[in-house]
Amino acid sequence: MSLLLLALALTAPTPRCVDAKTTVEMETCLARTSNAAEVEMNRYLVAARKRATADGVTVAKAFDEAQGRWIAWRRGECDAVYAHWGGTIRGAMLLNCRIDLTQARTQWLWKTWLTYPDSTPPILPEPKLSADGTS
């Protein structure tokens, strides 16, 4: 049992913005991290869309539609998180939601669109963002 707890502790995400001392500092740091995650996702999104387009107009259209729906879903999900939390923490919770979902989408784009089932190297390297959003 203790090995399981140790494994869980070792895989726990590193807290973001640990040096922030105030709400303003925390939200500023999280906003930077969110922007970095968005930039990284867009890099993978461009490559994934290029691959989808190579599969034809139907696939490209489906890809664009899926991305639009994902953006709407992320907005709704993070808005719900914001509504759930009260007080000054709600802004940080919203930004953490955006970061987590954006990083997950980036990983999904890589796994689904930018890798191959054989030994062909991926189109882009596997995304590995740290807790503060830097590579």
C-alpha positions in Angstrom: 0.0 0.0 0.0 2.8 2.5 0.9 4.4 1.8 -2.6 1.1 2.8 -4.2 0.9 6.0 -2.2 4.6 6.8 -3.1 3.9 6.2 -6.8 0.8 8.6 -6.6 2.9 11.2 -4.8 5.6 11.0 -7.4 3.2 11.5 -10.3 1.3 14.3 -8.7 1.5 17.5 -10.7 3.9 20.2 -9.5 2.1 23.2 -8.2 2.1 26.2 -10.4 3.4 29.7 -9.5 4.8 28.6 -6.2 6.7 31.9 -5.8 3.5 34.0 -6.0 2.7 35.8 -2.8 -0.5 37.6 -3.6 -3.6 37.0 -5.6 -2.5 39.4 -8.2 0.9 37.7 -8.5 -0.8 34.3 -8.7 -3.2 35.4 -11.4 -0.5 37.1 -13.4 1.7 34.0 -13.3 -1.2 31.7 -14.2 -2.2 34.0 -17.1 1.3 33.8 -18.5 1.2 30.0 -18.1 -2.2 29.8 -19.8 -0.9 32.0 -22.7 2.1 29.7 -23.0 -0.1 26.6 -23.1 -2.3 28.3 -25.7 0.7 29.1 -27.9 2.0 25.6 -27.6 -1.4 24.1 -28.5 -1.6 26.4 -31.5 1.7 25.1 -32.7 0.4 21.5 -32.6 -2.9 22.6 -34.0 -1.4 24.0 -37.1 0.6 20.8 -37.7 -2.5 18.6 -37.0 -4.7 20.7 -39.3 -2.1 20.3 -42.1 -2.3 16.6 -41.7 -6.1 16.6 -41.6 -6.1 18.7 -44.8 -3.9 16.2 -46.5 -6.6 13.6 -45.8 -9.1 15.7 -47.8 -11.7 18.4 -47.5 -14.1 16.2 -45.5 -11.5 15.4 -42.8 -10.3 19.0 -42.7 -13.9 20.3 -42.2 -14.5 17.7 -39.5 -11.2 18.6 -37.8 -12.1 22.4 -37.8 -15.6 21.6 -36.5 -14.2 19.5 -33.7 -11.7 22.2 -32.7 -14.5 24.8 -32.6 -16.6 22.5 -30.4 -13.6 21.8 -28.1 -13.0 25.6 -27.6 -16.7 26.0 -26.7 -16.5 23.0 -24.4 -13.4 24.4 -22.7 -15.0 27.8 -22.2 -18.1 26.2 -20.7 -16.2 23.8 -18.4 -13.9 26.6 -17.1 -16.8 29.0 -16.7 -18.5 26.3 -14.6 -15.4 26.0 -12.5 -15.3 29.8 -12.0 -19.0 29.8 -11.0 -18.4 26.9 -8.5 -15.6 28.7 -6.6 -16.2 31.8 -4.7 -13.9 34.5 -3.5 -10.5 35.5 -4.8 -9.5 31.9 -5.7 -12.0 31.7 -8.5 -9.8 33.5 -11.0 -6.9 31.1 -10.3 -9.2 28.1 -10.6 -10.5 29.3 -14.0 -6.9 29.8 -15.2 -5.8 26.4 -13.9 -8.8 24.8 -15.7 -7.7 26.5 -19.0 -4.1 25.4 -18.5 -5.0 21.8 -17.7 -7.5 21.4 -20.6 -5.3 23.1 -23.1 -2.3 20.9 -22.2 -4.6 17.8 -22.5 -5.8 19.0 -25.9 -2.2 19.5 -27.0 -1.4 16.0 -26.0 -4.5 14.7 -27.8 -3.6 16.5 -31.0 -0.1 15.1 -30.9 -1.3 11.5 -30.1 -4.1 11.5 -32.7 -2.8 13.6 -35.6 0.9 13.9 -35.3 2.1 10.3 -34.6 2.0 7.2 -36.7 1.1 3.6 -35.8 4.5 2.3 -37.0 8.1 3.4 -36.3 7.7 6.6 -38.3 8.9 9.5 -36.2 6.1 11.9 -35.1 5.6 15.2 -37.0 6.4 17.2 -33.8 7.9 15.9 -30.5 5.6 14.8 -27.7 4.5 17.9 -25.8 5.9 18.1 -22.4 4.9 21.2 -20.5 6.0 21.8 -17.0 3.6 23.1 -14.3 4.5 26.7 -15.1 3.8 26.2 -18.8 7.3 26.3 -20.1 8.9 23.6 -22.2 
